[in-house]
Amino acid sequence: MKLIAEAENRKQAERYLSHGADEVLVPLQDACFSALSGVSMDEIIAMHRDGMPVTVLMNRLVLSEDFEAMESQLRQLLEEGISVTLADPGLVRTAVRSGHGKQVIYRPETLAVSGDDVRWWMERGLQSVSISPLLTEEETLQILHSTDGAEVTLHGHTLLGVSRRKLLSLYAGQEGLQQLSFRKDLCITEEKRDGRMPVYENAYAAMVYSDHILESFAEIQGFAAAGAARGLVQTAYLEEAYVCDTLHLYRALLDDHAAAEEMNAYRQKYAHLPMEEGYYHGGTIL
């Protein structure tokens, strides 16, 4: 299993690679549903040409009026030999028809929930498909055993919802507040829960992230043994030092070098953070 970490710039990417990541996932500027800061096309291509193992995140669902421009960016990346994580089926089709399907990781966020789903997309000639992080461990393992080369989300605040409506801007206007878009210090809570869910709005959408940090320390070796090709660490709203320690621990688990003392020290150091195993051991919500 490759260990993948999201990174917002070259310096951060280098740091994550030095702490155990095999590859970095870099968000392309103005092409993502993500709270991560985007990176320019020129910088991404420079990182790739310098030999950095980089994949590009382009997970926006694209409106018809934007499709030609996004398709042009995609073609440029593919022709450079750079792999791309996509959510828009139209862009996936472009990549496949141009003979670059093996450079595509299809990540429909919460939608890949069965072996049939994953197999169908893999049969289009893709490199990988990202399994929904909202499944139980048993369901995830069943998909991995029945497919070949899938991706699993291991860690981080997962993206729960995206709305094309600028919800934060609408709220700010209604309440007479200053602009709330592009701020990374905002959270919402539900009336019957205490969890603080990070919310973010960019030029294209409003996004809601999970209040907890998904962690898969107990599951990663089973996922790898079941055939997971890629394990993703999502880094939005996480401090760099924490991500580095997390990558180091996952790397040790994958290499079968992790000791109980190391795990205990990590959990004590970050006991203040809301790390949970998500839906792995509860009933699925999908």
Salt bridges, closest charged atoms under 4 A:
GLU6 OE2 - ARG107 NH1 3.91
GLU8 OE2 - LYS184 NZ 3.25
ASP22 OD2 - ARG251 NH1 2.89
GLU23 OE1 - LYS2 NZ 3.38
GLU23 OE2 - ARG230 NH2 2.94
GLU43 OE2 - ARG10 NE 3.20
ASP50 OD2 - ARG10 NH2 2.93
ASP66 OD2 - ARG60 NH2 3.08
GLU71 OE2 - ARG75 NH2 3.59
GLU80 OE2 - ARG49 NH2 2.46
GLU109 OE2 - ARG107 NE 3.46
ASP116 OD1 - ARG119 NH2 2.30
GLU137 OE1 - HIS281 ND1 3.74
GLU151 OE1 - ARG230 NE 2.90
ASP185 OD2 - ARG183 NH2 3.02
GLU190 OE1 - ARG193 NH1 3.37
ASP211 OD2 - ARG193 NH2 2.84
ASP211 OD1 - HIS212 ND1 3.48
GLU215 OE2 - ARG267 NH2 2.96
GLU219 OE2 - HIS281 NE2 3.14
GLU240 OE1 - ARG15 NH1 3.01
ASP245 OD2 - LYS269 NZ 2.81
ASP255 OD2 - ARG251 NE 3.40
GLU262 OE2 - HIS248 NE2 2.98
GLU277 OE1 - HIS281 NE2 3.05
